[in-house]
Amino acid sequence: MSTSEESARPASGGAVLRPQVTDAITEAAFAELADTGYARTSMDAVARRAGVGKAALYRRWRSKQAMLAELIRAKVAGALPPTPDTGALRTDLRELFATFRGQLANPLITRIGAGLLAEAEHDANLAEVLRTGVAEPRRAAARAILQNAVDRGELPAGLDLELGTDLLIAPLAFRMLVTRGPSGDEYLEALTRAVEAALTASS
């Protein structure tokens, strides 16, 4: 059965979801997000870009919001690296920052990241996706680094883990997504030293 035949067939619970069609839809959805933004992305536009009928989308997701929520979560889940565990806070921080930089430098993230954050102010569903699907996995990795350093005695036992996590996440993300400032190795080294000093001084 061709893609066009699958797309034209009425949706049913027993429909076979062909992986290559799903891949085409996924690529089209992110391209549409990058070109038009979250608010203007539609099921019709994604279907046209993917070269499938709209029915192919509705077999998989009940709405644009459900489609984008699943695709964003899946994209994030597929990009999560192991939490750095080098045995020392400084090298853990440096590895974490390098990983985050690599992810934030992805052209797709650069094009859609700030727009998604802006749209989340007006869309509770999107805000929830970004919180649970994007932010929380990264915050969990940052908290694990801090807790390991506390357990090794490098950081004080009374460290505010949530505030510390903010320090590990926010500066680099703001620089790369909002101000678009330089984020080369020299910056990462300076950021690592500054964050380590701030954490060590905490009580």
C-alpha positions, 0 to 999 in steps of 0.5 A, spaced: 500 500 500 502 506 498 503 512 502 497 516 499 493 510 499 494 509 507 493 517 508 486 516 504 484 510 508 479 512 514 482 512 521 481 506 525 483 503 531 486 497 527 490 501 522 497 499 521 502 505 523 507 505 518 514 507 521 516 511 514 510 515 514 511 517 522 518 519 520 516 523 515 511 526 519 516 528 525 521 531 520 515 535 517 512 537 524 519 540 526 520 543 519 514 547 520 515 549 527 522 552 525 519 556 519 512 558 522 512 557 529 508 553 534 502 557 534 501 557 526 503 550 525 497 546 523 495 539 522 494 541 514 501 544 514 504 538 517 501 533 512 502 537 506 509 538 508 510 530 509 506 528 503 501 525 506 493 525 507 491 529 514 488 522 516 495 519 517 496 524 522 489 523 526 491 516 526 497 517 530 494 523 534 488 527 536 490 534 535 496 538 533 497 539 541 498 532 542 502 531 536 507 536 538 507 534 545 509 527 543 514 529 538 518 534 543 518 529 548 521 523 544 526 528 541 528 530 548 528 523 550 533 521 544 538 526 546 539 525 553 546 523 555 548 519 561 549 524 567 557 526 568 560 522 573 568 523 573 569 523 580 570 531 581 565 537 581 569 541 576 570 536 571 562 533 572 560 541 571 565 542 565 562 535 561 555 537 563 556 544 560 559 541 554 553 537 553 548 542 554 552 546 549 552 541 544 544 540 544 543 548 544 547 549 538 543 544 534 540 548 529 533 546 530 533 548 537 536 554 535 530 556 531 524 553 535 527 554 542 526 561 544 519 561 540 516 555 544 518 558 550 514 564 548 508 560 546 508 556 553 506 563 556 499 562 552 499 555 552 498 551 558 499 544 555 505 546 551 508 549 558 507 542 561 511 539 555 517 543 556 517 543 564 516 535 564 519 533 557 525 538 556 526 541 563 525 536 568 530 531 565 536 536 564 534 538 572 535 531 574 542 530 571 544 537 574 541 535 581 545 528 580 551 532 579 550 536 585 548 530 590 554 526 588 559 532 590 555 533 596 556 526 598 563 526 596 564 532 601 566 537 595 559 541 597 556 543 603 551 538 606 546 544 606 546 546 599 540 548 596 539 543 590 534 547 586 538 553 587 544 550 585 540 546 579 538 553 576 545 555 576 547 549 572 542 550 567 540 557 566 546 561 564 548 557 558 541 556 556 539 564 556 546 565 553 545 561 547 537 561 546 536 569 548 542 573 547 546 569 542 552 570 545 559 566 544 559 560 548 566 557 546 570 553 550 573 559 553 566 561 556 565 554 558 571 554 562 569 561 565 562 558 567 565 552 570 569 556 575 564 561 576 559 556 578 563 551 582 566 557 586 558 559 587 556 552 589 562 551 594 561 558 597 554 556 599 552 554 606 
